[in-house]
């Protein structure tokens, strides 16, 4: 008859499960940190692009009597 792995190494399965969960949490922490940094980077890029758009639209000469167009349609 095959030996029961729990009998051979008391707590072995529980220890293995804990180790796997610990490694999983570490990997999730790393992924979370990368996601946060990526979101912060993207927010910075979007703000920069919006500033460039804003500066560019201010400098565009308009023909008198031409209605101004809101490129964001009042959403922002």
MOPAC internal coordinates of N, CA, C and O (Angstrom, degrees):
PM7 1SCF
backbone

  N    0.0000 0     0.00 0     0.00 0    0    0    0
  C    1.4568 1     0.00 0     0.00 0    1    0    0
  C    1.5082 1   108.93 1     0.00 0    2    1    0
  O    1.2310 1   121.13 1   -36.92 1    3    2    1
  N    1.3164 1   115.44 1   143.08 1    3    2    1
  C    1.4646 1   120.61 1  -179.64 1    5    3    2
  C    1.5176 1   109.37 1   -73.44 1    6    5    3
  O    1.2310 1   121.56 1   -36.15 1    7    6    5
  N    1.3303 1   114.62 1   143.85 1    7    6    5
  C    1.4628 1   120.13 1  -179.86 1    9    7    6
  C    1.5348 1   109.50 1   -76.21 1   10    9    7
  O    1.2310 1   120.76 1   -36.19 1   11   10    9
  N    1.3131 1   116.14 1   143.81 1   11   10    9
  C    1.4704 1   121.67 1   177.19 1   13   11   10
  C    1.5373 1   108.30 1   -74.64 1   14   13   11
  O    1.2310 1   119.37 1   -54.74 1   15   14   13
  N    1.3434 1   118.81 1   125.26 1   15   14   13
  C    1.4696 1   120.23 1  -177.25 1   17   15   14
  C    1.5212 1   112.67 1   -60.15 1   18   17   15
  O    1.2310 1   119.94 1   149.49 1   19   18   17
  N    1.3344 1   117.72 1   -30.51 1   19   18   17
  C    1.4578 1   119.45 1   179.52 1   21   19   18
  C    1.5265 1   109.67 1   -68.75 1   22   21   19
  O    1.2310 1   120.47 1   143.48 1   23   22   21
  N    1.3446 1   116.71 1   -36.52 1   23   22   21
  C    1.4534 1   121.11 1   179.12 1   25   23   22
  C    1.5283 1   109.99 1   -67.80 1   26   25   23
  O    1.2310 1   120.61 1   141.63 1   27   26   25
  N    1.3393 1   116.45 1   -38.37 1   27   26   25
  C    1.4616 1   120.25 1  -178.69 1   29   27   26
  C    1.5260 1   111.62 1   -67.93 1   30   29   27
  O    1.2310 1   120.03 1   139.83 1   31   30   29
  N    1.3336 1   117.54 1   -40.17 1   31   30   29
  C    1.4582 1   120.79 1  -179.36 1   33   31   30
  C    1.5225 1   107.59 1  -133.50 1   34   33   31
  O    1.2310 1   120.86 1   -86.82 1   35   34   33
  N    1.3287 1   115.96 1    93.18 1   35   34   33
  C    1.4686 1   118.90 1  -177.66 1   37   35   34
  C    1.5251 1   110.52 1   -55.87 1   38   37   35
  O    1.2310 1   121.11 1   -49.70 1   39   38   37
  N    1.3353 1   115.48 1   130.30 1   39   38   37
  C    1.4598 1   120.36 1   179.72 1   41   39   38
  C    1.5123 1   113.65 1    75.25 1   42   41   39
  O    1.2310 1   120.20 1  -176.23 1   43   42   41
  N    1.3173 1   117.23 1     3.77 1   43   42   41
  C    1.4672 1   120.32 1  -176.12 1   45   43   42
  C    1.5157 1   112.68 1   -60.96 1   46   45   43
  O    1.2310 1   120.76 1   135.70 1   47   46   45
  N    1.3036 1   116.15 1   -44.30 1   47   46   45
  C    1.4688 1   118.98 1  -179.15 1   49   47   46
  C    1.5167 1   110.72 1   -67.75 1   50   49   47
  O    1.2310 1   120.32 1   138.04 1   51   50   49
  N    1.3404 1   117.00 1   -41.96 1   51   50   49
  C    1.4608 1   119.18 1   179.43 1   53   51   50
  C    1.5259 1   110.49 1   -63.48 1   54   53   51
  O    1.2310 1   120.64 1   138.31 1   55   54   53
  N    1.3176 1   116.38 1   -41.69 1   55   54   53
  C    1.4602 1   120.46 1  -179.62 1   57   55   54
  C    1.5273 1   109.48 1   -63.80 1   58   57   55
  O    1.2310 1   120.59 1   138.13 1   59   58   57
  N    1.3298 1   116.49 1   -41.87 1   59   58   57
  C    1.4576 1   120.72 1   179.01 1   61   59   58
  C    1.5183 1   111.34 1   -63.37 1   62   61   59
  O    1.2310 1   120.72 1   138.70 1   63   62   61
  N    1.3262 1   116.22 1   -41.30 1   63   62   61
  C    1.4598 1   120.12 1   178.38 1   65   63   62
  C    1.5216 1   110.22 1   -63.50 1   66   65   63
  O    1.2310 1   120.18 1   134.81 1   67   66   65
  N    1.3383 1   117.26 1   -45.19 1   67   66   65
  C    1.4574 1   121.19 1   179.54 1   69   67   66
  C    1.5169 1   110.16 1   -60.45 1   70   69   67
  O    1.2310 1   120.64 1   136.73 1   71   70   69
  N    1.3237 1   116.38 1   -43.27 1   71   70   69
  C    1.4644 1   121.04 1  -179.19 1   73   71   70
  C    1.5295 1   110.16 1   -61.56 1   74   73   71
  O    1.2310 1   120.71 1   134.47 1   75   74   73
  N    1.3414 1   116.24 1   -45.53 1   75   74   73
  C    1.4731 1   119.97 1   178.91 1   77   75   74
  C    1.5216 1   111.21 1   -62.34 1   78   77   75
  O    1.2310 1   120.33 1   137.47 1   79   78   77
  N    1.3342 1   116.97 1   -42.53 1   79   78   77
  C    1.4664 1   120.29 1   179.15 1   81   79   78
  C    1.5246 1   110.34 1   -64.65 1   82   81   79
  O    1.2310 1   120.33 1   139.33 1   83   82   81
  N    1.3185 1   116.98 1   -40.67 1   83   82   81
  C    1.4657 1   121.70 1   179.20 1   85   83   82
  C    1.5275 1   110.23 1   -61.90 1   86   85   83
  O    1.2310 1   120.60 1   134.49 1   87   86   85
  N    1.3293 1   116.46 1   -45.51 1   87   86   85
  C    1.4708 1   120.52 1   179.04 1   89   87   86
  C    1.5275 1   110.29 1   -64.36 1   90   89   87
  O    1.2310 1   120.31 1   140.41 1   91   90   89
  N    1.3329 1   117.02 1   -39.59 1   91   90   89
  C    1.4556 1   121.33 1   179.26 1   93   91   90
  C    1.5266 1   110.25 1   -62.85 1   94   93   91
  O    1.2310 1   120.45 1   135.81 1   95   94   93
  N    1.3338 1   116.74 1   -44.19 1   95   94   93
  C    1.4712 1   120.42 1   178.97 1   97   95   94
  C    1.5252 1   110.98 1   -63.93 1   98   97   95
  O    1.2310 1   120.27 1   140.85 1   99   98   97
  N    1.3230 1   117.09 1   -39.15 1   99   98   97
  C    1.4684 1   120.15 1   177.62 1  101   99   98
  C    1.5250 1   110.43 1   -62.10 1  102  101   99
  O    1.2310 1   120.39 1   135.43 1  103  102  101
  N    1.3178 1   116.87 1   -44.57 1  103  102  101
  C    1.4743 1   120.60 1   179.44 1  105  103  102
  C    1.5241 1   110.82 1   -65.32 1  106  105  103
  O    1.2310 1   120.46 1   139.53 1  107  106  105
  N    1.3374 1   116.73 1   -40.47 1  107  106  105
  C    1.4677 1   120.22 1   177.84 1  109  107  106
  C    1.5249 1   110.53 1   -63.72 1  110  109  107
  O    1.2310 1   119.96 1   141.97 1  111  110  109
  N    1.3372 1   117.68 1   -38.03 1  111  110  109
  C    1.4653 1   121.01 1   177.39 1  113  111  110
  C    1.5292 1   110.81 1   -62.65 1  114  113  111
  O    1.2310 1   120.77 1   138.43 1  115  114  113
  N    1.3223 1   116.13 1   -41.57 1  115  114  113
  C    1.4741 1   120.99 1   178.95 1  117  115  114
  C    1.5264 1   109.70 1   -64.48 1  118  117  115
  O    1.2310 1   120.56 1   134.93 1  119  118  117
  N    1.3260 1   116.54 1   -45.07 1  119  118  117
  C    1.4705 1   120.78 1   179.69 1  121  119  118
  C    1.5265 1   109.78 1   -62.87 1  122  121  119
  O    1.2310 1   120.51 1   136.40 1  123  122  121
  N    1.3363 1   116.62 1   -43.60 1  123  122  121
  C    1.4721 1   120.42 1   179.74 1  125  123  122
  C    1.5224 1   110.54 1   -59.97 1  126  125  123
  O    1.2310 1   120.34 1   136.13 1  127  126  125
  N    1.3211 1   116.95 1   -43.87 1  127  126  125
  C    1.4623 1   121.20 1   179.33 1  129  127  126
  C    1.5353 1   110.58 1   -61.74 1  130  129  127
  O    1.2310 1   120.38 1   137.71 1  131  130  129
  N    1.3279 1   116.88 1   -42.29 1  131  130  129
  C    1.4673 1   120.49 1   179.02 1  133  131  130
  C    1.5198 1   111.05 1   -65.07 1  134  133  131
  O    1.2310 1   120.20 1   139.43 1  135  134  133
  N    1.3350 1   117.23 1   -40.57 1  135  134  133
  C    1.4664 1   121.19 1   179.24 1  137  135  134
  C    1.5265 1   109.64 1   -63.22 1  138  137  135
  O    1.2310 1   120.27 1   134.62 1  139  138  137
  N    1.3328 1   117.08 1   -45.38 1  139  138  137
  C    1.4632 1   121.09 1  -179.85 1  141  139  138
  C    1.5243 1   110.44 1   -60.57 1  142  141  139
  O    1.2310 1   120.27 1   134.59 1  143  142  141
  N    1.3370 1   117.10 1   -45.41 1  143  142  141
  C    1.4690 1   120.38 1   179.36 1  145  143  142
  C    1.5260 1   111.01 1   -63.65 1  146  145  143
  O    1.2310 1   120.24 1   140.51 1  147  146  145
  N    1.3327 1   117.14 1   -39.49 1  147  146  145
  C    1.4636 1   121.02 1   179.33 1  149  147  146
  C    1.5176 1   110.61 1   -64.61 1  150  149  147
  O    1.2310 1   120.35 1   135.90 1  151  150  149
  N    1.3382 1   116.94 1   -44.10 1  151  150  149
  C    1.4660 1   121.00 1   179.26 1  153  151  150
  C    1.5265 1   109.93 1   -63.03 1  154  153  151
  O    1.2310 1   119.99 1   136.56 1  155  154  153
  N    1.3288 1   117.63 1   -43.44 1  155  154  153
  C    1.4688 1   120.79 1   178.67 1  157  155  154
  C    1.5223 1   110.30 1   -61.59 1  158  157  155
  O    1.2310 1   120.43 1   138.29 1  159  158  157
  N    1.3220 1   116.78 1   -41.71 1  159  158  157
  C    1.4707 1   120.99 1   178.90 1  161  159  158
  C    1.5281 1   110.41 1   -63.41 1  162  161  159
  O    1.2310 1   120.60 1   135.04 1  163  162  161
  N    1.3423 1   116.45 1   -44.96 1  163  162  161
  C    1.4630 1   120.35 1  -179.85 1  165  163  162
  C    1.5317 1   111.28 1   -64.71 1  166  165  163
  O    1.2310 1   120.08 1   141.00 1  167  166  165
  N    1.3397 1   117.45 1   -39.00 1  167  166  165
  C    1.4645 1   120.45 1   177.01 1  169  167  166
  C    1.5214 1   110.24 1   -60.73 1  170  169  167
  O    1.2310 1   120.69 1   137.21 1  171  170  169
  N    1.3189 1   116.28 1   -42.79 1  171  170  169
  C    1.4599 1   121.11 1   178.61 1  173  171  170
  C    1.5216 1   110.94 1   -62.77 1  174  173  171
  O    1.2310 1   120.34 1   136.58 1  175  174  173
  N    1.3282 1   116.96 1   -43.42 1  175  174  173
  C    1.4646 1   121.37 1   179.32 1  177  175  174
  C    1.5274 1   111.10 1   -63.37 1  178  177  175
  O    1.2310 1   120.44 1   137.09 1  179  178  177
  N    1.3374 1   116.76 1   -42.91 1  179  178  177
  C    1.4655 1   120.64 1  -179.50 1  181  179  178
  C    1.5309 1   109.99 1   -64.31 1  182  181  179
  O    1.2310 1   120.11 1   136.03 1  183  182  181
  N    1.3382 1   117.40 1   -43.97 1  183  182  181
  C    1.4674 1   120.39 1   178.58 1  185  183  182
  C    1.5243 1   110.09 1   -60.39 1  186  185  183
  O    1.2310 1   120.77 1   137.50 1  187  186  185
  N    1.3215 1   116.13 1   -42.50 1  187  186  185
  C    1.4622 1   120.68 1   179.31 1  189  187  186
  C    1.5261 1   110.54 1   -62.22 1  190  189  187
  O    1.2310 1   120.42 1   134.13 1  191  190  189
  N    1.3388 1   116.81 1   -45.87 1  191  190  189
  C    1.4626 1   120.34 1   179.27 1  193  191  190
  C    1.5263 1   111.55 1   -63.48 1  194  193  191
  O    1.2310 1   120.27 1   139.55 1  195  194  193
  N    1.3350 1   117.09 1   -40.45 1  195  194  193
  C    1.4648 1   120.11 1   178.74 1  197  195  194
  C    1.5238 1   110.99 1   -64.19 1  198  197  195
  O    1.2310 1   120.29 1   141.87 1  199  198  197
  N    1.3401 1   117.04 1   -38.13 1  199  198  197
  C    1.4683 1   120.49 1   176.73 1  201  199  198
  C    1.5225 1   110.51 1   -63.94 1  202  201  199
  O    1.2310 1   120.56 1   136.98 1  203  202  201
  N    1.3304 1   116.54 1   -43.02 1  203  202  201
  C    1.4734 1   120.54 1   178.93 1  205  203  202
  C    1.5278 1   109.98 1   -62.44 1  206  205  203
  O    1.2310 1   120.40 1   135.61 1  207  206  205
  N    1.3314 1   116.84 1   -44.39 1  207  206  205
  C    1.4658 1   120.79 1   179.21 1  209  207  206
  C    1.5239 1   109.90 1   -62.10 1  210  209  207
  O    1.2310 1   120.82 1   135.81 1  211  210  209
  N    1.3326 1   116.03 1   -44.19 1  211  210  209
  C    1.4599 1   120.85 1  -178.57 1  213  211  210
  C    1.5296 1   110.50 1   -62.21 1  214  213  211
  O    1.2310 1   120.29 1   134.43 1  215  214  213
  N    1.3377 1   117.05 1   -45.57 1  215  214  213
  C    1.4635 1   121.19 1   179.66 1  217  215  214
  C    1.5321 1   110.46 1   -65.03 1  218  217  215
  O    1.2310 1   120.39 1   141.82 1  219  218  217
  N    1.3128 1   116.86 1   -38.18 1  219  218  217
  C    1.4654 1   120.99 1  -178.35 1  221  219  218
  C    1.5264 1   110.66 1   -68.16 1  222  221  219
  O    1.2310 1   120.22 1   136.62 1  223  222  221
  N    1.3360 1   117.19 1   -43.38 1  223  222  221
  C    1.4617 1   119.73 1  -177.54 1  225  223  222
  C    1.5178 1   111.80 1   -68.29 1  226  225  223
  O    1.2310 1   120.15 1   151.08 1  227  226  225
  N    1.3422 1   117.33 1   -28.92 1  227  226  225
  C    1.4692 1   120.31 1   177.69 1  229  227  226
  C    1.5272 1   109.89 1   -66.79 1  230  229  227
  O    1.2310 1   119.92 1   145.68 1  231  230  229
  N    1.3091 1   117.76 1   -34.32 1  231  230  229
  C    1.4638 1   122.37 1  -175.60 1  233  231  230
  C    1.5246 1   113.98 1   -88.03 1  234  233  231
  O    1.2310 1   119.85 1   176.37 1  235  234  233
  N    1.3337 1   117.90 1    -3.63 1  235  234  233
  C    1.4663 1   120.25 1  -179.84 1  237  235  234
  C    1.5287 1   108.15 1   -77.68 1  238  237  235
  O    1.2310 1   120.63 1   -59.09 1  239  238  237
  N    1.3317 1   116.40 1   120.91 1  239  238  237
  C    1.4718 1   117.74 1   178.25 1  241  239  238
  C    1.5306 1   110.21 1   -69.49 1  242  241  239
  O    1.2310 1   120.85 1   -44.71 1  243  242  241
  N    1.3147 1   115.97 1   135.29 1  243  242  241
  C    1.4642 1   119.81 1   179.01 1  245  243  242
  C    1.5164 1   109.33 1  -110.65 1  246  245  243
  O    1.2310 1   121.83 1   -33.72 1  247  246  245
  N    1.2968 1   114.10 1   146.28 1  247  246  245
  C    1.4621 1   120.75 1   176.90 1  249  247  246
  C    1.5259 1   107.45 1   -76.58 1  250  249  247
  O    1.2310 1   119.91 1   -50.34 1  251  250  249
  N    1.3382 1   117.78 1   129.66 1  251  250  249
  C    1.4703 1   118.91 1   179.69 1  253  251  250
  C    1.5298 1   111.18 1   -53.82 1  254  253  251
  O    1.2310 1   121.41 1   -44.20 1  255  254  253
  N    1.3332 1   114.90 1   135.80 1  255  254  253
  C    1.4536 1   120.08 1   179.45 1  257  255  254
  C    1.5125 1   114.03 1    91.03 1  258  257  255
  O    1.2310 1   119.86 1   172.30 1  259  258  257
  N    1.3557 1   117.88 1    -7.70 1  259  258  257
  C    1.4618 1   121.19 1   178.94 1  261  259  258
  C    1.5303 1   108.69 1   -83.38 1  262  261  259
  O    1.2310 1   119.67 1   -53.79 1  263  262  261
  N    1.3429 1   118.23 1   126.21 1  263  262  261
  C    1.4782 1   119.00 1   179.07 1  265  263  262
  C    1.5212 1   110.49 1   -68.09 1  266  265  263
  O    1.2310 1   121.44 1   -37.86 1  267  266  265
  N    1.3251 1   114.86 1   142.14 1  267  266  265
  C    1.4692 1   119.53 1   177.86 1  269  267  266
  C    1.5218 1   109.32 1   -76.64 1  270  269  267
  O    1.2310 1   120.86 1   -38.05 1  271  270  269
  N    1.3266 1   115.96 1   141.95 1  271  270  269
  C    1.4491 1   121.61 1   179.76 1  273  271  270
  C    1.5234 1   108.66 1  -107.01 1  274  273  271
  O    1.2310 1   120.42 1   -52.08 1  275  274  273
  N    1.3239 1   116.81 1   127.92 1  275  274  273
  C    1.4605 1   122.03 1   176.37 1  277  275  274
  C    1.5288 1   106.90 1   -83.78 1  278  277  275
  O    1.2310 1   120.56 1   -72.16 1  279  278  277
  N    1.3514 1   116.53 1   107.84 1  279  278  277
  C    1.4710 1   119.50 1  -175.80 1  281  279  278
  C    1.5219 1   111.97 1   -65.79 1  282  281  279
  O    1.2310 1   120.20 1   159.86 1  283  282  281
  N    1.3441 1   117.23 1   -20.14 1  283  282  281
  C    1.4614 1   119.98 1   179.75 1  285  283  282
  C    1.5162 1   110.91 1   -98.74 1  286  285  283
  O    1.2310 1   119.87 1   179.36 1  287  286  285
  N    1.3187 1   117.86 1    -0.64 1  287  286  285
  C    1.4572 1   122.71 1   178.02 1  289  287  286
  C    1.5269 1   111.29 1    55.62 1  290  289  287
  O    1.2310 1   120.48 1  -144.14 1  291  290  289
  N    1.3291 1   116.68 1    35.86 1  291  290  289
  C    1.4564 1   121.88 1   176.82 1  293  291  290
  C    1.5185 1   115.12 1    70.86 1  294  293  291
  O    1.2310 1   119.76 1  -166.78 1  295  294  293
  N    1.3255 1   118.07 1    13.22 1  295  294  293
  C    1.4712 1   121.24 1  -177.10 1  297  295  294
  C    1.5187 1   112.44 1   -81.89 1  298  297  295
  O    1.2310 1   119.38 1   160.25 1  299  298  297
  N    1.3273 1   118.78 1   -19.75 1  299  298  297
  C    1.4648 1   120.64 1  -176.28 1  301  299  298
  C    1.5098 1   110.50 1  -123.38 1  302  301  299
  O    1.2310 1   120.10 1   180.00 1  303  302  301

